[in-house]
Amino acid sequence: MALKDRIQETIDSEDVVLFMKGTPEQVLCGNSARALDALRSVGAPVTAVDVLPDPAIRQELSALSNWPTIPQVFVRGELVGGADIVQELAETGELREKLDGALGEGWQERGREERTVELAEGSGPAAGLRLVP
Amino acid sequence: MTVRLEELLRQAFPDATELAVEDRTGGGDHFQVVVASPRLAGLSLVEQHRLVYDALAEPLEDGTIHELRIKTRGEG
């Protein structure tokens, strides 16, 4: 599957996707940290994608989303915004409402852990979408 | 550099009721911009920020802007 299609599939199939610089364990950009903190503040079930291993991820993503910067947050396939918007929505309570609307009431009780998806070419033997434990 | 960014934003939002550009670190590449304009009224935050990104496309693409924080309001 082409990189562009893997990105699109991740956006479409995951509840909440955060494209970031670094990983939740090792965030390498202040704006990515702000977006992650905002998502964590409401307990969002984050699926993180590190864009740094391959510059093509960022290029293809920005072409798909019409959004030039990283981080980018998607909820059920819809671009919610970058760090500034997600932080603002978290502070006003709208982020929680958006998640309620998109994921259905009670999503908090499902208790899903944060996880990371690698999209870079040749990042693993499967060379495709791979879940990292 | 803040002057150039202000000019670009002023061109895109000639009716802005508030328009500010701050060099956050003094290094000339980390900026905070604030735009309030009737042109933003009725748009989602994503659409509002896209218009700001469009206005600043050139300095974003040529690497002048390393990091950009955006605050927008749709009002006249």
N, CA and C atoms of all chains as a GROMACS GRO file, in nm:
protein
  627
    1MET      N    1   0.084  -0.119   0.000
    1MET     CA    2   0.000   0.000   0.000
    1MET      C    3   0.088   0.125   0.000
    2ALA      N    4   0.051   0.221  -0.081
    2ALA     CA    5   0.129   0.345  -0.088
    2ALA      C    6   0.121   0.420   0.045
    3LEU      N    7   0.224   0.499   0.073
    3LEU     CA    8   0.229   0.574   0.199
    3LEU      C    9   0.104   0.660   0.216
    4LYS      N   10   0.065   0.728   0.110
    4LYS     CA   11  -0.054   0.815   0.116
    4LYS      C   12  -0.177   0.736   0.160
    5ASP      N   13  -0.189   0.615   0.107
    5ASP     CA   14  -0.306   0.531   0.142
    5ASP      C   15  -0.296   0.480   0.286
    6ARG      N   16  -0.174   0.454   0.332
    6ARG     CA   17  -0.158   0.410   0.472
    6ARG      C   18  -0.195   0.523   0.568
    7ILE      N   19  -0.156   0.645   0.530
    7ILE     CA   20  -0.193   0.761   0.614
    7ILE      C   21  -0.344   0.774   0.618
    8GLN      N   22  -0.406   0.768   0.501
    8GLN     CA   23  -0.552   0.784   0.493
    8GLN      C   24  -0.621   0.674   0.572
    9GLU      N   25  -0.571   0.552   0.560
    9GLU     CA   26  -0.633   0.440   0.630
    9GLU      C   27  -0.625   0.459   0.782
   10THR      N   28  -0.511   0.509   0.828
   10THR     CA   29  -0.495   0.536   0.972
   10THR      C   30  -0.594   0.642   1.018
   11ILE      N   31  -0.607   0.750   0.941
   11ILE     CA   32  -0.700   0.857   0.975
   11ILE      C   33  -0.843   0.804   0.979
   12ASP      N   34  -0.875   0.718   0.884
   12ASP     CA   35  -1.012   0.669   0.872
   12ASP      C   36  -1.046   0.562   0.977
   13SER      N   37  -0.946   0.484   1.018
   13SER     CA   38  -0.978   0.368   1.100
   13SER      C   39  -0.959   0.391   1.250
   14GLU      N   40  -0.880   0.493   1.286
   14GLU     CA   41  -0.854   0.518   1.428
   14GLU      C   42  -0.949   0.626   1.481
   15ASP      N   43  -0.990   0.612   1.606
   15ASP     CA   44  -1.082   0.710   1.665
   15ASP      C   45  -1.018   0.849   1.673
   16VAL      N   46  -0.900   0.854   1.732
   16VAL     CA   47  -0.829   0.981   1.752
   16VAL      C   48  -0.684   0.961   1.708
   17VAL      N   49  -0.642   1.035   1.606
   17VAL     CA   50  -0.505   1.023   1.558
   17VAL      C   51  -0.432   1.154   1.581
   18LEU      N   52  -0.312   1.143   1.637
   18LEU     CA   53  -0.224   1.259   1.656
   18LEU      C   54  -0.098   1.237   1.573
   19PHE      N   55  -0.082   1.317   1.467
   19PHE     CA   56   0.044   1.317   1.392
   19PHE      C   57   0.136   1.415   1.462
   20MET      N   58   0.250   1.367   1.506
   20MET     CA   59   0.336   1.447   1.594
   20MET      C   60   0.484   1.428   1.560
   21LYS      N   61   0.566   1.515   1.619
   21LYS     CA   62   0.710   1.497   1.608
   21LYS      C   63   0.756   1.425   1.734
   22GLY      N   64   0.805   1.304   1.716
   22GLY     CA   65   0.841   1.219   1.828
   22GLY      C   66   0.726   1.125   1.862
   23THR      N   67   0.736   1.068   1.980
   23THR     CA   68   0.635   0.974   2.027
   23THR      C   69   0.581   1.024   2.161
   24PRO      N   70   0.468   0.971   2.206
   24PRO     CA   71   0.417   1.014   2.337
   24PRO      C   72   0.519   0.994   2.448
   25GLU      N   73   0.607   0.894   2.434
   25GLU     CA   74   0.709   0.869   2.535
   25GLU      C   75   0.824   0.968   2.524
   26GLN      N   76   0.850   1.013   2.400
   26GLN     CA   77   0.959   1.108   2.378
   26GLN      C   78   0.915   1.212   2.276
   27VAL      N   79   0.849   1.315   2.326
   27VAL     CA   80   0.798   1.421   2.238
   27VAL      C   81   0.912   1.514   2.201
   28LEU      N   82   0.923   1.546   2.070
   28LEU     CA   83   1.039   1.623   2.025
   28LEU      C   84   1.002   1.762   1.974
   29CYS      N   85   0.884   1.810   2.013
   29CYS     CA   86   0.842   1.943   1.966
   29CYS      C   87   0.740   1.998   2.065
   30GLY      N   88   0.756   2.128   2.096
   30GLY     CA   89   0.667   2.190   2.194
   30GLY      C   90   0.521   2.188   2.154
   31ASN      N   91   0.496   2.209   2.026
   31ASN     CA   92   0.356   2.209   1.982
   31ASN      C   93   0.296   2.069   1.987
   32SER      N   94   0.375   1.969   1.952
   32SER     CA   95   0.326   1.831   1.964
   32SER      C   96   0.295   1.799   2.110
   33ALA      N   97   0.377   1.850   2.201
   33ALA     CA   98   0.355   1.828   2.344
   33ALA      C   99   0.225   1.894   2.388
   34ARG      N  100   0.199   2.016   2.339
   34ARG     CA  101   0.076   2.086   2.377
   34ARG      C  102  -0.047   2.010   2.328
   35ALA      N  103  -0.041   1.959   2.205
   35ALA     CA  104  -0.155   1.884   2.151
   35ALA      C  105  -0.176   1.755   2.230
   36LEU      N  106  -0.067   1.685   2.261
   36LEU     CA  107  -0.078   1.560   2.336
   36LEU      C  108  -0.133   1.587   2.476
   37ASP      N  109  -0.084   1.692   2.541
   37ASP     CA  110  -0.133   1.725   2.675
   37ASP      C  111  -0.282   1.756   2.673
   38ALA      N  112  -0.325   1.830   2.571
   38ALA     CA  113  -0.468   1.866   2.560
   38ALA      C  114  -0.552   1.740   2.543
   39LEU      N  115  -0.506   1.647   2.459
   39LEU     CA  116  -0.580   1.522   2.437
   39LEU      C  117  -0.582   1.438   2.565
   40ARG      N  118  -0.467   1.435   2.632
   40ARG     CA  119  -0.459   1.358   2.757
   40ARG      C  120  -0.549   1.418   2.865
   41SER      N  121  -0.566   1.551   2.863
   41SER     CA  122  -0.643   1.618   2.968
   41SER      C  123  -0.789   1.572   2.968
   42VAL      N  124  -0.838   1.527   2.851
   42VAL     CA  125  -0.974   1.475   2.846
   42VAL      C  126  -0.975   1.323   2.838
   43GLY      N  127  -0.858   1.262   2.842
   43GLY     CA  128  -0.849   1.116   2.839
   43GLY      C  129  -0.878   1.056   2.702
   44ALA      N  130  -0.849   1.133   2.597
   44ALA     CA  131  -0.878   1.085   2.461
   44ALA      C  132  -0.796   0.960   2.428
   45PRO      N  133  -0.856   0.865   2.357
   45PRO     CA  134  -0.784   0.743   2.317
   45PRO      C  135  -0.693   0.770   2.198
   46VAL      N  136  -0.572   0.817   2.229
   46VAL     CA  137  -0.482   0.868   2.125
   46VAL      C  138  -0.409   0.755   2.052
   47THR      N  139  -0.411   0.762   1.920
   47THR     CA  140  -0.320   0.683   1.838
   47THR      C  141  -0.220   0.780   1.778
   48ALA      N  142  -0.094   0.765   1.816
   48ALA     CA  143   0.008   0.861   1.774
   48ALA      C  144   0.086   0.810   1.653
   49VAL      N  145   0.117   0.902   1.563
   49VAL     CA  146   0.203   0.872   1.448
   49VAL      C  147   0.318   0.971   1.450
   50ASP      N  148   0.441   0.919   1.455
   50ASP     CA  149   0.560   1.004   1.450
   50ASP      C  150   0.591   1.035   1.303
   51VAL      N  151   0.596   1.164   1.269
   51VAL     CA  152   0.620   1.200   1.128
   51VAL      C  153   0.770   1.211   1.097
   52LEU      N  154   0.855   1.205   1.200
   52LEU     CA  155   0.997   1.233   1.178
   52LEU      C  156   1.076   1.123   1.105
   53PRO      N  157   1.039   0.994   1.119
   53PRO     CA  158   1.122   0.892   1.054
   53PRO      C  159   1.130   0.906   0.903
   54ASP      N  160   1.030   0.968   0.840
   54ASP     CA  161   1.030   0.981   0.695
   54ASP      C  162   0.964   1.114   0.657
   55PRO      N  163   1.039   1.207   0.598
   55PRO     CA  164   0.982   1.338   0.560
   55PRO      C  165   0.861   1.325   0.470
   56ALA      N  166   0.852   1.214   0.397
   56ALA     CA  167   0.738   1.195   0.305
   56ALA      C  168   0.606   1.186   0.381
   57ILE      N  169   0.610   1.140   0.505
   57ILE     CA  170   0.485   1.130   0.583
   57ILE      C  171   0.423   1.268   0.597
   58ARG      N  172   0.507   1.363   0.636
   58ARG     CA  173   0.457   1.499   0.656
   58ARG      C  174   0.408   1.559   0.524
   59GLN      N  175   0.483   1.537   0.417
   59GLN     CA  176   0.442   1.592   0.286
   59GLN      C  177   0.309   1.536   0.241
   60GLU      N  178   0.295   1.404   0.249
   60GLU     CA  179   0.172   1.339   0.204
   60GLU      C  180   0.055   1.378   0.293
   61LEU      N  181   0.082   1.384   0.424
   61LEU     CA  182  -0.024   1.420   0.519
   61LEU      C  183  -0.075   1.562   0.491
   62SER      N  184   0.017   1.658   0.476
   62SER     CA  185  -0.025   1.796   0.453
   62SER      C  186  -0.101   1.810   0.320
   63ALA      N  187  -0.062   1.730   0.221
   63ALA     CA  188  -0.134   1.734   0.094
   63ALA      C  189  -0.276   1.680   0.113
   64LEU      N  190  -0.289   1.575   0.194
   64LEU     CA  191  -0.421   1.516   0.220
   64LEU      C  192  -0.511   1.609   0.301
   65SER      N  193  -0.451   1.671   0.403
   65SER     CA  194  -0.532   1.744   0.502
   65SER      C  195  -0.546   1.892   0.470
   66ASN      N  196  -0.464   1.942   0.376
   66ASN     CA  197  -0.462   2.086   0.348
   66ASN      C  198  -0.429   2.163   0.476
   67TRP      N  199  -0.330   2.113   0.548
   67TRP     CA  200  -0.288   2.175   0.674
   67TRP      C  201  -0.135   2.167   0.678
   68PRO      N  202  -0.066   2.284   0.686
   68PRO     CA  203   0.078   2.282   0.658
   68PRO      C  204   0.169   2.240   0.773
   69THR      N  205   0.115   2.238   0.895
   69THR     CA  206   0.205   2.220   1.010
   69THR      C  207   0.175   2.092   1.087
   70ILE      N  208   0.270   2.055   1.171
   70ILE     CA  209   0.259   1.943   1.265
   70ILE      C  210   0.258   2.003   1.405
   71PRO      N  211   0.176   1.960   1.497
   71PRO     CA  212   0.091   1.840   1.494
   71PRO      C  213  -0.041   1.861   1.420
   72GLN      N  214  -0.107   1.748   1.390
   72GLN     CA  215  -0.242   1.748   1.336
   72GLN      C  216  -0.323   1.642   1.411
   73VAL      N  217  -0.444   1.680   1.451
   73VAL     CA  218  -0.529   1.588   1.526
   73VAL      C  219  -0.656   1.559   1.445
   74PHE      N  220  -0.685   1.431   1.431
   74PHE     CA  221  -0.806   1.388   1.362
   74PHE      C  222  -0.894   1.309   1.459
   75VAL      N  223  -1.026   1.333   1.452
   75VAL     CA  224  -1.122   1.252   1.526
   75VAL      C  225  -1.218   1.190   1.426
   76ARG      N  226  -1.219   1.058   1.423
   76ARG     CA  227  -1.304   0.985   1.329
   76ARG      C  228  -1.294   1.042   1.187
   77GLY      N  229  -1.171   1.060   1.142
   77GLY     CA  230  -1.149   1.100   1.003
   77GLY      C  231  -1.156   1.249   0.977
   78GLU      N  232  -1.196   1.328   1.077
   78GLU     CA  233  -1.210   1.472   1.056
   78GLU      C  234  -1.094   1.547   1.120
   79LEU      N  235  -1.035   1.640   1.044
   79LEU     CA  236  -0.929   1.724   1.100
   79LEU      C  237  -0.988   1.818   1.204
   80VAL      N  238  -0.940   1.804   1.327
   80VAL     CA  239  -0.986   1.894   1.435
   80VAL      C  240  -0.897   2.018   1.442
   81GLY      N  241  -0.769   2.000   1.412
   81GLY     CA  242  -0.679   2.114   1.408
   81GLY      C  243  -0.540   2.081   1.457
   82GLY      N  244  -0.462   2.187   1.478
   82GLY     CA  245  -0.328   2.174   1.532
   82GLY      C  246  -0.329   2.200   1.682
   83ALA      N  247  -0.211   2.230   1.737
   83ALA     CA  248  -0.198   2.244   1.882
   83ALA      C  249  -0.286   2.356   1.938
   84ASP      N  250  -0.289   2.470   1.868
   84ASP     CA  251  -0.364   2.585   1.921
   84ASP      C  252  -0.513   2.554   1.931
   85ILE      N  253  -0.568   2.494   1.827
   85ILE     CA  254  -0.712   2.465   1.826
   85ILE      C  255  -0.745   2.358   1.930
   86VAL      N  256  -0.666   2.251   1.933
   86VAL     CA  257  -0.696   2.141   2.025
   86VAL      C  258  -0.685   2.188   2.170
   87GLN      N  259  -0.586   2.273   2.196
   87GLN     CA  260  -0.571   2.327   2.330
   87GLN      C  261  -0.692   2.415   2.367
   88GLU      N  262  -0.733   2.499   2.272
   88GLU     CA  263  -0.848   2.586   2.296
   88GLU      C  264  -0.975   2.504   2.321
   89LEU      N  265  -0.995   2.401   2.238
   89LEU     CA  266  -1.115   2.318   2.251
   89LEU      C  267  -1.114   2.240   2.383
   90ALA      N  268  -0.994   2.201   2.427
   90ALA     CA  269  -0.985   2.130   2.556
   90ALA      C  270  -1.023   2.222   2.670
   91GLU      N  271  -0.977   2.348   2.660
   91GLU     CA  272  -1.003   2.444   2.769
   91GLU      C  273  -1.150   2.483   2.777
   92THR      N  274  -1.217   2.491   2.661
   92THR     CA  275  -1.358   2.532   2.661
   92THR      C  276  -1.454   2.415   2.685
   93GLY      N  277  -1.400   2.292   2.685
   93GLY     CA  278  -1.486   2.176   2.703
   93GLY      C  279  -1.540   2.120   2.572
   94GLU      N  280  -1.512   2.189   2.462
   94GLU     CA  281  -1.566   2.145   2.333
   94GLU      C  282  -1.499   2.017   2.281
   95LEU      N  283  -1.375   1.994   2.327
   95LEU     CA  284  -1.307   1.873   2.281
   95LEU      C  285  -1.378   1.749   2.334
   96ARG      N  286  -1.416   1.757   2.461
   96ARG     CA  287  -1.490   1.644   2.520
   96ARG      C  288  -1.624   1.624   2.448
   97GLU      N  289  -1.691   1.735   2.420
   97GLU     CA  290  -1.819   1.726   2.348
   97GLU      C  291  -1.801   1.665   2.210
   98LYS      N  292  -1.692   1.705   2.144
   98LYS     CA  293  -1.665   1.652   2.010
   98LYS      C  294  -1.643   1.501   2.017
   99LEU      N  295  -1.570   1.456   2.120
   99LEU     CA  296  -1.544   1.313   2.135
   99LEU      C  297  -1.673   1.239   2.169
  100ASP      N  298  -1.756   1.302   2.255
  100ASP     CA  299  -1.886   1.241   2.286
  100ASP      C  300  -1.966   1.221   2.158
  101GLY      N  301  -1.966   1.324   2.074
  101GLY     CA  302  -2.044   1.319   1.951
  101GLY      C  303  -1.990   1.218   1.852
  102ALA      N  304  -1.856   1.214   1.841
  102ALA     CA  305  -1.795   1.128   1.739
  102ALA      C  306  -1.785   0.982   1.784
  103LEU      N  307  -1.755   0.962   1.912
  103LEU     CA  308  -1.729   0.825   1.960
  103LEU      C  309  -1.847   0.765   2.034
  104GLY      N  310  -1.945   0.849   2.065
  104GLY     CA  311  -2.059   0.800   2.142
  104GLY      C  312  -2.034   0.813   2.290
  105GLU      N  313  -2.140   0.845   2.364
  105GLU     CA  314  -2.127   0.858   2.510
  105GLU      C  315  -2.067   0.731   2.568
  106GLY      N  316  -1.989   0.747   2.671
  106GLY     CA  317  -1.932   0.630   2.738
  106GLY      C  318  -1.798   0.585   2.681
  107TRP      N  319  -1.742   0.665   2.590
  107TRP     CA  320  -1.613   0.623   2.532
  107TRP      C  321  -1.503   0.620   2.638
  108GLN      N  322  -1.521   0.702   2.745
  108GLN     CA  323  -1.418   0.705   2.849
  108GLN      C  324  -1.407   0.569   2.920
  109GLU      N  325  -1.523   0.502   2.930
  109GLU     CA  326  -1.523   0.376   3.007
  109GLU      C  327  -1.455   0.262   2.932
  110ARG      N  328  -1.436   0.282   2.801
  110ARG     CA  329  -1.373   0.172   2.726
  110ARG      C  330  -1.225   0.158   2.761
  111GLY      N  331  -1.168   0.265   2.819
  111GLY     CA  332  -1.034   0.257   2.877
  111GLY      C  333  -0.926   0.207   2.784
  112ARG      N  334  -0.911   0.272   2.669
  112ARG     CA  335  -0.807   0.230   2.577
  112ARG      C  336  -0.677   0.304   2.605
  113GLU      N  337  -0.567   0.231   2.596
  113GLU     CA  338  -0.435   0.289   2.620
  113GLU      C  339  -0.391   0.371   2.498
  114GLU      N  340  -0.301   0.463   2.523
  114GLU     CA  341  -0.234   0.532   2.411
  114GLU      C  342  -0.157   0.430   2.330
  115ARG      N  343  -0.150   0.452   2.201
  115ARG     CA  344  -0.064   0.364   2.124
  115ARG      C  345   0.000   0.439   2.008
  116THR      N  346   0.096   0.374   1.947
  116THR     CA  347   0.173   0.438   1.841
  116THR      C  348   0.168   0.351   1.717
  117VAL      N  349   0.152   0.416   1.602
  117VAL     CA  350   0.153   0.346   1.474
  117VAL      C  351   0.271   0.398   1.394
  118GLU      N  352   0.345   0.306   1.333
  118GLU     CA  353   0.457   0.348   1.247
  118GLU      C  354   0.415   0.340   1.102
  119LEU      N  355   0.441   0.446   1.028
  119LEU     CA  356   0.399   0.449   0.888
  119LEU      C  357   0.516   0.452   0.792
  120ALA      N  358   0.639   0.469   0.844
  120ALA     CA  359   0.754   0.483   0.755
  120ALA      C  360   0.780   0.355   0.676
  121GLU      N  361   0.826   0.372   0.552
  121GLU     CA  362   0.864   0.258   0.468
  121GLU      C  363   0.975   0.180   0.538
  122GLY      N  364   0.962   0.050   0.535
  122GLY     CA  365   1.071  -0.034   0.585
  122GLY      C  366   1.097  -0.018   0.733
  123SER      N  367   0.993   0.029   0.807
  123SER     CA  368   1.014   0.047   0.950
  123SER      C  369   0.996  -0.085   1.023
  124GLY      N  370   0.956  -0.187   0.952
  124GLY     CA  371   0.941  -0.318   1.013
  124GLY      C  372   0.924  -0.423   0.905
  125PRO      N  373   0.927  -0.549   0.942
  125PRO     CA  374   0.919  -0.655   0.844
  125PRO      C  375   0.787  -0.653   0.766
  126ALA      N  376   0.681  -0.602   0.828
  126ALA     CA  377   0.554  -0.600   0.758
  126ALA      C  378   0.549  -0.489   0.654
  127ALA      N  379   0.635  -0.385   0.672
  127ALA     CA  380   0.640  -0.273   0.580
  127ALA      C  381   0.503  -0.216   0.550
  128GLY      N  382   0.419  -0.224   0.645
  128GLY     CA  383   0.286  -0.167   0.629
  128GLY      C  384   0.242  -0.110   0.761
  129LEU      N  385   0.114  -0.104   0.782
  129LEU     CA  386   0.066  -0.051   0.909
  129LEU      C  387   0.098  -0.153   1.018
  130ARG      N  388   0.164  -0.105   1.122
  130ARG     CA  389   0.212  -0.198   1.224
  130ARG      C  390   0.187  -0.137   1.361
  131LEU      N  391   0.127  -0.212   1.446
  131LEU     CA  392   0.103  -0.163   1.580
  131LEU      C  393   0.221  -0.196   1.668
  132VAL      N  394   0.267  -0.095   1.742
  132VAL     CA  395   0.381  -0.117   1.830
  132VAL      C  396   0.329  -0.134   1.972
  133PRO      N  397   0.363  -0.243   2.034
  133PRO     CA  398   0.312  -0.266   2.169
  133PRO      C  399   0.368  -0.166   2.270
  134MET      N  400   1.120   4.097   1.076
  134MET     CA  401   1.038   3.987   1.021
  134MET      C  402   0.892   3.999   1.064
  135THR      N  403   0.870   4.045   1.187
  135THR     CA  404   0.730   4.062   1.230
  135THR      C  405   0.658   4.161   1.140
  136VAL      N  406   0.731   4.261   1.088
  136VAL     CA  407   0.670   4.360   0.999
  136VAL      C  408   0.621   4.294   0.870
  137ARG      N  409   0.703   4.206   0.815
  137ARG     CA  410   0.665   4.137   0.692
  137ARG      C  411   0.540   4.050   0.715
  138LEU      N  412   0.539   3.978   0.826
  138LEU     CA  413   0.423   3.894   0.855
  138LEU      C  414   0.298   3.980   0.875
  139GLU      N  415   0.315   4.092   0.942
  139GLU     CA  416   0.201   4.182   0.962
  139GLU      C  417   0.148   4.233   0.829
  140GLU      N  418   0.238   4.265   0.737
  140GLU     CA  419   0.197   4.312   0.604
  140GLU      C  420   0.116   4.205   0.531
  141LEU      N  421   0.167   4.082   0.536
  141LEU     CA  422   0.097   3.972   0.467
  141LEU      C  423  -0.041   3.951   0.528
  142LEU      N  424  -0.050   3.957   0.659
  142LEU     CA  425  -0.180   3.938   0.725
  142LEU      C  426  -0.273   4.055   0.696
  143ARG      N  427  -0.218   4.176   0.692
  143ARG     CA  428  -0.300   4.294   0.663
  143ARG      C  429  -0.359   4.285   0.522
  144GLN      N  430  -0.278   4.232   0.428
  144GLN     CA  431  -0.329   4.215   0.291
  144GLN      C  432  -0.445   4.115   0.289
  145ALA      N  433  -0.429   4.008   0.366
  145ALA     CA  434  -0.532   3.902   0.365
  145ALA      C  435  -0.654   3.942   0.446
  146PHE      N  436  -0.633   4.023   0.550
  146PHE     CA  437  -0.743   4.064   0.638
  146PHE      C  438  -0.746   4.216   0.650
  147PRO      N  439  -0.782   4.285   0.539
  147PRO     CA  440  -0.779   4.432   0.543
  147PRO      C  441  -0.877   4.491   0.644
  148ASP      N  442  -0.981   4.414   0.680
  148ASP     CA  443  -1.081   4.466   0.774
  148ASP      C  444  -1.054   4.422   0.918
  149ALA      N  445  -0.935   4.368   0.944
  149ALA     CA  446  -0.908   4.313   1.078
  149ALA      C  447  -0.931   4.417   1.187
  150THR      N  448  -0.999   4.374   1.292
  150THR     CA  449  -1.021   4.462   1.407
  150THR      C  450  -0.909   4.445   1.509
  151GLU      N  451  -0.839   4.334   1.499
  151GLU     CA  452  -0.718   4.313   1.579
  151GLU      C  453  -0.620   4.233   1.496
  152LEU      N  454  -0.496   4.277   1.496
  152LEU     CA  455  -0.395   4.206   1.418
  152LEU      C  456  -0.261   4.226   1.488
  153ALA      N  457  -0.203   4.118   1.536
  153ALA     CA  458  -0.078   4.130   1.610
  153ALA      C  459   0.015   4.016   1.574
  154VAL      N  460   0.142   4.047   1.566
  154VAL     CA  461   0.245   3.946   1.542
  154VAL      C  462   0.351   3.963   1.650
  155GLU      N  463   0.378   3.853   1.718
  155GLU     CA  464   0.479   3.858   1.825
  155GLU      C  465   0.589   3.757   1.794
  156ASP      N  466   0.712   3.803   1.804
  156ASP     CA  467   0.827   3.714   1.793
  156ASP      C  468   0.848   3.653   1.932
  157ARG      N  469   0.807   3.527   1.948
  157ARG     CA  470   0.798   3.469   2.082
  157ARG      C  471   0.933   3.452   2.150
  158THR      N  472   1.035   3.426   2.070
  158THR     CA  473   1.164   3.393   2.130
  158THR      C  474   1.270   3.500   2.101
  159GLY      N  475   1.236   3.596   2.014
  159GLY     CA  476   1.334   3.696   1.975
  159GLY      C  477   1.428   3.647   1.868
  160GLY      N  478   1.410   3.522   1.824
  160GLY     CA  479   1.499   3.464   1.725
  160GLY      C  480   1.453   3.482   1.581
  161GLY      N  481   1.335   3.543   1.564
  161GLY     CA  482   1.287   3.570   1.429
  161GLY      C  483   1.232   3.450   1.355
  162ASP      N  484   1.196   3.343   1.428
  162ASP     CA  485   1.137   3.228   1.358
  162ASP      C  486   1.026   3.157   1.437
  163HIS      N  487   1.001   3.201   1.561
  163HIS     CA  488   0.889   3.147   1.639
  163HIS      C  489   0.789   3.260   1.663
  164PHE      N  490   0.672   3.247   1.601
  164PHE     CA  491   0.579   3.359   1.605
  164PHE      C  492   0.444   3.321   1.663
  165GLN      N  493   0.383   3.422   1.726
  165GLN     CA  494   0.243   3.411   1.768
  165GLN      C  495   0.168   3.520   1.693
  166VAL      N  496   0.063   3.481   1.622
  166VAL     CA  497  -0.017   3.582   1.553
  166VAL      C  498  -0.159   3.580   1.607
  167VAL      N  499  -0.219   3.697   1.615
  167VAL     CA  500  -0.358   3.712   1.657
  167VAL      C  501  -0.432   3.787   1.548
  168VAL      N  502  -0.542   3.728   1.502
  168VAL     CA  503  -0.621   3.794   1.399
  168VAL      C  504  -0.768   3.789   1.438
  169ALA      N  505  -0.832   3.904   1.444
  169ALA     CA  506  -0.977   3.911   1.458
  169ALA      C  507  -1.029   3.988   1.339
  170SER      N  508  -1.124   3.927   1.268
  170SER     CA  509  -1.170   3.990   1.144
  170SER      C  510  -1.309   3.941   1.109
  171PRO      N  511  -1.389   4.027   1.047
  171PRO     CA  512  -1.521   3.982   1.000
  171PRO      C  513  -1.509   3.871   0.896
  172ARG      N  514  -1.395   3.868   0.826
  172ARG     CA  515  -1.375   3.765   0.724
  172ARG      C  516  -1.374   3.625   0.787
  173LEU      N  517  -1.346   3.618   0.915
  173LEU     CA  518  -1.339   3.489   0.984
  173LEU      C  519  -1.472   3.447   1.045
  174ALA      N  520  -1.567   3.540   1.044
  174ALA     CA  521  -1.695   3.512   1.110
  174ALA      C  522  -1.768   3.395   1.044
  175GLY      N  523  -1.823   3.310   1.126
  175GLY     CA  524  -1.902   3.198   1.075
  175GLY      C  525  -1.821   3.080   1.027
  176LEU      N  526  -1.688   3.091   1.034
  176LEU     CA  527  -1.602   2.980   0.990
  176LEU      C  528  -1.560   2.895   1.110
  177SER      N  529  -1.535   2.768   1.084
  177SER     CA  530  -1.481   2.683   1.190
  177SER      C  531  -1.338   2.726   1.221
  178LEU      N  532  -1.288   2.684   1.336
  178LEU     CA  533  -1.149   2.719   1.372
  178LEU      C  534  -1.050   2.666   1.268
  179VAL      N  535  -1.078   2.546   1.216
  179VAL     CA  536  -0.990   2.489   1.113
  179VAL      C  537  -0.989   2.580   0.990
  180GLU      N  538  -1.106   2.626   0.949
  180GLU     CA  539  -1.113   2.714   0.832
  180GLU      C  540  -1.047   2.849   0.861
  181GLN      N  541  -1.065   2.899   0.983
  181GLN     CA  542  -1.002   3.026   1.021
  181GLN      C  543  -0.849   3.016   1.015
  182HIS      N  544  -0.798   2.907   1.073
  182HIS     CA  545  -0.653   2.892   1.075
  182HIS      C  546  -0.598   2.868   0.935
  183ARG      N  547  -0.675   2.799   0.850
  183ARG     CA  548  -0.630   2.777   0.712
  183ARG      C  549  -0.611   2.910   0.639
  184LEU      N  550  -0.700   3.007   0.664
  184LEU     CA  551  -0.686   3.138   0.599
  184LEU      C  552  -0.559   3.209   0.645
  185VAL      N  553  -0.526   3.191   0.773
  185VAL     CA  554  -0.401   3.250   0.824
  185VAL      C  555  -0.280   3.180   0.761
  186TYR      N  556  -0.286   3.047   0.755
  186TYR     CA  557  -0.177   2.973   0.690
  186TYR      C  558  -0.162   3.015   0.544
  187ASP      N  559  -0.277   3.034   0.475
  187ASP     CA  560  -0.272   3.076   0.334
  187ASP      C  561  -0.201   3.211   0.323
  188ALA      N  562  -0.237   3.303   0.413
  188ALA     CA  563  -0.177   3.437   0.408
  188ALA      C  564  -0.026   3.431   0.430
  189LEU      N  565   0.017   3.334   0.511
  189LEU     CA  566   0.159   3.324   0.546
  189LEU      C  567   0.227   3.208   0.474
  190ALA      N  568   0.170   3.166   0.361
  190ALA     CA  569   0.221   3.047   0.290
  190ALA      C  570   0.369   3.063   0.254
  191GLU      N  571   0.405   3.182   0.207
  191GLU     CA  572   0.543   3.200   0.160
  191GLU      C  573   0.646   3.186   0.274
  192PRO      N  574   0.631   3.263   0.382
  192PRO     CA  575   0.729   3.244   0.491
  192PRO      C  576   0.721   3.107   0.558
  193LEU      N  577   0.607   3.040   0.546
  193LEU     CA  578   0.599   2.903   0.599
  193LEU      C  579   0.679   2.809   0.510
  194GLU      N  580   0.666   2.827   0.378
  194GLU     CA  581   0.731   2.735   0.286
  194GLU      C  582   0.881   2.756   0.280
  195ASP      N  583   0.924   2.883   0.287
  195ASP     CA  584   1.069   2.907   0.272
  195ASP      C  585   1.144   2.889   0.405
  196GLY      N  586   1.071   2.847   0.509
  196GLY     CA  587   1.138   2.814   0.635
  196GLY      C  588   1.159   2.932   0.727
  197THR      N  589   1.116   3.052   0.684
  197THR     CA  590   1.129   3.170   0.770
  197THR      C  591   1.056   3.148   0.903
  198ILE      N  592   0.935   3.090   0.892
  198ILE     CA  593   0.858   3.058   1.012
  198ILE      C  594   0.888   2.915   1.052
  199HIS      N  595   0.954   2.902   1.164
  199HIS     CA  596   0.984   2.766   1.212
  199HIS      C  597   0.866   2.714   1.295
  200GLU      N  598   0.806   2.804   1.372
  200GLU     CA  599   0.692   2.764   1.455
  200GLU      C  600   0.593   2.879   1.461
  201LEU      N  601   0.465   2.844   1.447
  201LEU     CA  602   0.361   2.947   1.441
  201LEU      C  603   0.248   2.911   1.536
  202ARG      N  604   0.214   3.005   1.622
  202ARG     CA  605   0.095   2.989   1.705
  202ARG      C  606  -0.010   3.086   1.655
  203ILE      N  607  -0.133   3.038   1.645
  203ILE     CA  608  -0.239   3.119   1.584
  203ILE      C  609  -0.356   3.132   1.681
  204LYS      N  610  -0.406   3.255   1.691
  204LYS     CA  611  -0.528   3.280   1.766
  204LYS      C  612  -0.619   3.362   1.676
  205THR      N  613  -0.739   3.313   1.654
  205THR     CA  614  -0.829   3.384   1.562
  205THR      C  615  -0.965   3.406   1.625
  206ARG      N  616  -1.030   3.512   1.581
  206ARG     CA  617  -1.168   3.537   1.620
  206ARG      C  618  -1.243   3.593   1.500
  207GLY      N  619  -1.363   3.544   1.479
  207GLY     CA  620  -1.444   3.598   1.370
  207GLY      C  621  -1.535   3.707   1.423
  208GLU      N  622  -1.497   3.831   1.398
  208GLU     CA  623  -1.580   3.940   1.446
  208GLU      C  624  -1.555   4.065   1.364
  209GLY      N  625  -1.652   4.156   1.366
  209GLY     CA  626  -1.638   4.276   1.286
  209GLY      C  627  -1.628   4.400   1.371
   0.00000   0.00000   0.00000
